[in-house]
């Protein structure tokens, strides 16, 4: 079962400006602006090709449209800082939507008079975190790409609509396979959707940016989105977790990270695997580590193969973590820069330059 956030999101920004680093935040619907809740994303991996190398923002069409309120009591255990790995993340494709309620759609369909449906843009964001699989799906999303980064806190930067390069179904004249056309209606609890999937395009160019720059942009973007301060975390839960962290540091014993993985499997050696197989093994492993609250921060010099080899040969057998903190909001970061020769050389060169001046 996946956590589905699409009905609750009023605004979001995602940045995949550097390879294998995807950051962002989601502003959730509340009764007032002052009560709005923010969920942060710090994911390892890239978006799909149409979003790779881009900073983009999105919101449901029809600003101010009513919808369910995001209540933390309904999402008990869902972490405000989501770490883990990216799944499918694309803004290409189309979905059929209907304007009436689910109940009316089902009733009229049973009577043989289904209400009209409309093709709208489909935004689909999927990731695997401490909470397992999480999905944000919006039909009719407004998506914009940042064409100029903000210069300061008072500058919003410049944004432009991000084209949906998937052909609208009613205009798609490409050859179709023989056979009948099939419309699929998917029912999930109290949600019904009629949809068609379209594959993403390839080849997207992008820029790089510093991690600190991305964090600064996120802070400015949240200010723009909220126009005020978001509601703080639950104080009691925060205090309990801080007390648990203090207890672990004083009394608990860390365990090898590999021993904490449930149902530990034999990880294959990286040498015989091709790039696609490496990607699968790496993302599977990152998803398992996310359930432990362990995140991998990737530097610009490490490839997915390098990351997999580091985790398999070094981090799992030698890295340690507190078992008592699994399932809490505590996140332990593993940085490839700590094991990267080029990063160490760059740091030494910068230190020499600073000391020399």
N, C-alpha and C positions, 0 to 999 in steps of 0.2 A: 504494500500500500504506500502511495506517495503522498507527501504534503503538497497540496495544490493551493497556490497563492493568487492566481489570476483574478479572482473576484474581489480581492481586497486591496490591490495595488492601485494607487492614484498617480504615482510618478516613480520613475526609476532612471538611473544612469549606470552604464556599464562601460569599462575601458579595458580593451585588449590591445594596448599600444606596444607592449613588449612581448616577445615570444614566450609562450607558456605562463603568462601572468594575466589573470583576469580579475579586475577589481570592480566594485560598484556598490550601490546601495538601492534600497527600495523603501519608499514612503507608503505606509499602510493607511487605509481609510479609518478615520476616527470621527467622533461626534463634533469635534472642533479642531482647529489648527493647532492649538496648544497641546492637545492630547495625541497628536499624530505620532506613530511609532516608526522607528527607522531600523531596518535590517541591513547589515553590512555583509558584503561578499568578498572573500579573499580566497580565490580559487586557483588551483594549478591546472594549466591547460589552456587551449585556445578555443575561441568560438568557431562556428562553422565559417567557411571561406568568405561568405558575404559580409561578415562582421569582424573578421580577423584584421588587426591593425587599425581598428576604429575606436573612437569614443562616441557613444550614441546615447540618446535619451529617449524616453517613450512615456506615453500615458494613454489611457483609454479614450476613444473618441467621445465627444459630448462632455466637455469639461463641466464638473459639478454633478455629473450623473449619479443618481443614488445607487447604493449597493450595500452589501453587508459590512458591518463594522468589524475591524480586526480586534478581537479580544484575546488577550494573552491567556485567559482562562480556557479558551477554546483551542489554543495551541500550546498546551502545557508541555514543557520540555523542549520546545523549539528554540534554538539558540539565535540570539541577536547577531552574533558574529559567526557567519557560515564559512567554514573552511572545508576543503575537500578538492574535488576535481570536476571539471566541466563535462557535461554530456553534450547533447545536441543544443546548439544555441544559434538560431537563425531568425531572420526577419523576412525571409522569402517564402512564398507559398500563399495559398488562399484557403479560407474556411467558409462554409456556408452557415449563416446565422439567421435567426428569426427573431422578430420583435416582441412576440407574445410571450406569456409565461410558459414554463415547461408543461404545466398541467393542461393549459389550453392547447398546446401543440400536440400532446399525446391524445387528448380527447378528439380533436378535429381529425387527426390522422386515423384514429380508429373508425371514424365515420366516413372515411374515404374523401375527406375534404381538407387535406393538410394546408396550413397557412403558407403564404409565399416565403421563400428564403432568399437571402442576398449574399453574394460572394463578397467577402471583405478580407483585407490583409490579415495574415496570421503571424503573430510574434510568438515564438516558442523558445523558452529558456529552461534548460534542464541541467541540474547538477546533483552531485552525490556528496553529502556532508555528514556531520555528526548525527543528523536526523535521517540518514538514508537518502532515498531518492526524493528530490524536490522539483516541482514543475511549476512554471509560470507560463500560462497560455492566455493570450489576448486575441480576440477576433475584432478587427477594426481598430487596431492600435495605430496611433500616430507615432512615427519614428523619425527622429532627426539625427543627423551626423554633425559633430563639431568640426567646423572648417577652420576655425582660429581659436586657439586656446586662450582662456582668460589671462589678462596681464596682472590683475590685482583683485582684491576682494570686491571692489566696486564694478568690476568689468565682468560681464556675463560671457564674453567671447562672441563668436559668430557661429550660427547653426543653420543648416539647410536640410530640407526634406531628404530622407534616404530613399532612393527609388526601390520599388519592389520589382526586381528584374524577372521574377517568375511571371509568365504570360497569364493574364486573366483567363479563366476557363472559357468564358463565352467568346473570347477572341483567339483562342489557341487553335490554329488551323494545321498544326503539325500532324503527321500521320499517326493514327491511332491503331493499336493492335486490334485484330479481329475479335469480335465478341460483343456482348451487350454492355451497355454502360451501367455501372453499379453505384448507387448512392448508399452510403453507410451512415446510419444514425447510431452514435455511441452514447450509452446511458451510464452515468457515474453518479451514484447516489441520487441527488435531486437535480442533476444537471443533464441536459440532453443536447447533443451537438451533431449536426450533419456536416461532414467534412470530407475534403479531398486533399491529399498530400502532394506537394510538388518538390522535386529535388532541388537543392541549392546549386548555384553556379560556382565556378571555380575562379581562380586567379584574382586576388585582391591585393593591392599594395597598401602599405601602412607606414606610419612613422613610429619612432621610438620615443620614450619619455622616461624620466627618472621616477623611481618609486616615490620619493618625497614630493615631486611635482604632482604625481597622481593623487597622493593623499591630500595635498593642498587643494587641488581641484575638487576633490570629493567634499571637503569641508565647505568650500564656497558654494558648491552645487546644492548641498543640503540646506544651506542658508537661503538660497534662492527658492528651493522647493517648499520649504516650510514657512518662510517669512516669520520666523520666530524660533523658539527653542522647543525641540521635541521632548516628549515626556521621558523622564529618567527611568532607569531600570528599577525593578522592584528592590527596595532597600533591604528588606529582610533576607531575601534570597542572596543578595550580594554580600551581606554580612556573614551569612552561613558559609558561603563559599570561601570568603577570605579567612574565616576561622579554620576551615578544613585545610586550606593551603598552608597556613601557619603550623597546624598540627602535623601535616605530612613532612614539612621541612625539619621539624624538631624530633619527630618520633617514628615516622614511617620509613620503610625501606623501598628504594626504587628497584624495579624489575626490568630485565631486558625487554625491549619493545617487542622483539619477535615472540617472546613467551606470552605476551598479552593478547596477541591475535587469536581469535577464536577459530578452532578448526585449522590450525596451521598446516599449510600445504607446502609441498616441495616446489620452490620457485625455480623455473628453468634457467639455465645459464644464458646470458644474453647473446653470446657469439653465434649460435645457430639460427637465431630469430631474425626475420626481416623487420623492416621499419614498422609495418602495420602490426605485426605480432608484438613487437616491443611496446607499441602504443597501447594495445589491449592489456598486456600484462601490467604496465605501469599504472594505467588508470584504475584497473581492478585493485591493485595494491594501495593506491592513494585513497580509494573509497573505503577500504578496510581500515586504513590508518585514521581517516577522518572520524570513524566511529569511536576511536580512542581519543579524539581531540588532538591529533597530531597533524600538522600541516607542513607541506614542503614549499619553501620559497626558492624559486629558481632564478639564478643569475643569467645574464645574457650569453655566457660562454657554454653553458651546459645544454646538451641535446637530450631528448627523451631517453636515448640509450644510456647516456651518462647518468641521468637521474635514476634509472632503473638499477644500473650497476651499483651506484652509491647506496641505495636503499637495501638492496639484496646483500651486498658484501660487507657493508660497514654499519649502517644505521640499525638494521634489525638485530644483528648479533651483539653489537657493542653499545648502541644507544639505550638509554634507560628512561623510565617514566614511572610515576606513581599510579598504581592501580586504583587507589582510592579516589583519584580525580577523574576517572573515566565516567562519562555521563554528566559531568558538571559543565559550567561555562568556561572552564580553564582550557586554554589552547597552548600547546607546546609547538614552537616553530623550529623546524630543521632548515638551515640555510645552506644551499649548495656553495655559496661564496666562501664558507668556512673551509671547504675542501677543494676549492678551485685555485690552481696555481696562478692563472692569469689575474684573478681578483686580488690575490695576495701581492702580486707584482705591482698592480695598479695602486693598491693601498700603500705599499712601501714607497712608490714613486711620489704619490701625493704627499705622504708624510715628509719625505726629504725636501720637497718643494716648499712646504709650509714652514718647516724648520729653517730652511735656508733664507726665507724672507722674514 
